[in-house]
């Protein structure tokens, strides 16, 4: 995905074959925001900076539950399947493993650290 295409995804404009309009607002049932535009934007910008979106020559295919796709689109506000896949893969590729590192560090503090109590 090119830089201009990533910007178009974030801006909610049409890119190539489909619309990727980001719809903001609250879910009528849960009261939660349907899309976190800032999250989509920051993930795609980080993927761009990391060089993960430099070329678009790979193809991916698979069968998934339509309910899963619709819920992911609802939560992100992304409309185009291609943009949703790019966002999901960028999320995985950029994961910082904080939870795993935090769990590994559990109960491991240097005895010389002064905690103030």
Protein Blocks (a to p, Z undefined) as FASTA:
>chain_A
ZZklmmmmmnopaehjbccbdcedddfklopafbdfklmmmmmmmmmmnopmmpccbccd
ddddfklmmmmmmmnopablklmmmmmmmmmmmogolmmmmmmmgopacfklcghZZ
